Amino acid sequence: MIDKSLLAVGLTALVLAGCANDPAPVEQMRLTEQAVAQAKAVGASEQVEELKLAHEKLALAEKNMGEADYKRARVLAEQAELDARLAESKVLTLKSQEQLAELTARINRLRKQLGDQQ
């Protein structure tokens, strides 16, 4: 039969291993900062709700990094990265829609001009 003290030591070791600190999410923080910068570069501003959320979550992630709460920092940084990418996508989609509307208007003007000449 297994010695109870040996079993207790083994279980304690497993519990402690499961509670080990996550490594600092330095790379995730860098990726998130890049995603925010990219969203801004394509024209996203604080009026885009997702970019605002990305800034807020990134600030909280940085706070958690300072407190060595790396797991929470990683989760917030990942969420902020996704928010920033969504903001970027929304801005790019809006720009594409505007370009499409302009091209459609030009095509319609050309068709009208061609129709008037015939």
C-alpha positions as CSV (number, residue, x, y, z in Angstrom):
1,M,0.0,0.0,0.0
2,I,1.2,3.5,-0.8
3,D,2.4,5.6,2.1
4,K,-0.1,8.4,2.8
5,S,2.7,11.0,3.4
6,L,4.3,10.1,0.1
7,L,0.9,10.5,-1.6
8,A,0.4,13.9,0.1
9,V,3.8,15.1,-1.1
10,G,3.0,14.0,-4.6
11,L,-0.3,15.7,-4.7
12,T,1.2,18.9,-3.3
13,A,3.8,18.9,-6.0
14,L,1.2,18.5,-8.7
15,V,-0.9,21.3,-7.2
16,L,2.1,23.6,-7.0
17,A,3.2,22.8,-10.6
18,G,-0.3,23.7,-11.7
19,C,-0.1,27.0,-10.0
20,A,3.3,27.9,-11.4
21,N,3.4,31.5,-12.7
22,D,3.0,32.0,-16.4
23,P,5.9,33.5,-18.2
24,A,5.7,37.2,-19.0
25,P,3.9,37.7,-22.2
26,V,6.5,40.0,-23.7
27,E,6.0,38.8,-27.3
28,Q,2.2,39.1,-27.0
29,M,2.5,42.6,-25.7
30,R,4.7,43.5,-28.7
31,L,2.3,42.0,-31.1
32,T,-0.6,43.9,-29.5
33,E,1.3,47.2,-29.7
34,Q,2.0,46.5,-33.4
35,A,-1.7,45.7,-34.1
36,V,-2.8,49.0,-32.4
37,A,-0.2,50.9,-34.4
38,Q,-1.3,49.3,-37.7
39,A,-4.9,50.1,-37.0
40,K,-4.0,53.7,-36.4
41,A,-1.8,53.7,-39.6
42,V,-4.8,52.8,-41.8
43,G,-6.9,55.5,-40.2
44,A,-8.6,54.1,-37.1
45,S,-9.2,56.7,-34.4
46,E,-10.7,56.7,-31.0
47,Q,-14.1,57.1,-32.6
48,V,-13.8,53.4,-33.7
49,E,-15.1,51.6,-30.6
50,E,-12.8,48.6,-31.1
51,L,-9.7,50.7,-31.1
52,K,-10.8,52.4,-27.9
53,L,-11.3,49.0,-26.3
54,A,-7.9,47.9,-27.6
55,H,-6.3,50.9,-25.9
56,E,-8.1,50.2,-22.6
57,K,-7.3,46.5,-22.6
58,L,-3.7,47.2,-23.5
59,A,-3.4,49.6,-20.6
60,L,-4.8,47.0,-18.2
61,A,-2.4,44.4,-19.6
62,E,0.5,46.7,-19.0
63,K,-0.8,47.3,-15.4
64,N,-1.0,43.5,-14.9
65,M,2.5,43.1,-16.3
66,G,3.8,45.5,-13.7
67,E,2.0,43.5,-11.0
68,A,3.5,40.2,-12.4
69,D,0.0,38.9,-13.1
70,Y,1.2,37.5,-16.4
71,K,-1.8,35.2,-17.1
72,R,-4.3,38.2,-16.9
73,A,-1.8,40.4,-18.8
74,R,-1.7,37.8,-21.6
75,V,-5.4,37.4,-21.9
76,L,-6.0,41.2,-22.0
77,A,-3.2,41.6,-24.5
78,E,-4.7,39.0,-26.8
79,Q,-8.1,40.6,-26.5
80,A,-6.6,44.0,-27.2
81,E,-4.8,42.6,-30.3
82,L,-8.1,41.2,-31.7
83,D,-9.9,44.4,-31.0
84,A,-7.2,46.4,-32.8
85,R,-7.4,44.0,-35.8
86,L,-11.1,44.4,-35.9
87,A,-10.8,48.2,-35.8
88,E,-8.3,47.9,-38.7
89,S,-10.7,45.7,-40.7
90,K,-13.6,48.0,-40.1
91,V,-11.7,51.0,-41.4
92,L,-10.4,49.2,-44.4
93,T,-13.9,47.9,-45.2
94,L,-15.3,51.4,-45.0
95,K,-12.6,52.7,-47.3
96,S,-13.2,49.9,-49.8
97,Q,-17.0,50.7,-49.7
98,E,-16.3,54.3,-50.4
99,Q,-14.0,53.5,-53.3
100,L,-16.5,51.1,-54.7
101,A,-19.3,53.8,-54.5
102,E,-17.0,56.3,-56.2
103,L,-16.2,53.8,-59.0
104,T,-19.8,53.0,-59.4
105,A,-20.7,56.7,-59.7
106,R,-18.0,57.1,-62.4
107,I,-19.2,54.2,-64.4
108,N,-22.8,55.5,-64.2
109,R,-21.6,58.9,-65.5
110,L,-19.7,57.3,-68.3
111,R,-22.7,55.2,-69.3
112,K,-24.9,58.3,-69.3
113,Q,-22.4,60.2,-71.4
114,L,-22.2,57.3,-73.9
115,G,-26.0,57.0,-73.9
116,D,-26.4,60.7,-74.6
117,Q,-23.9,60.5,-77.5
118,Q,-25.9,57.8,-79.3
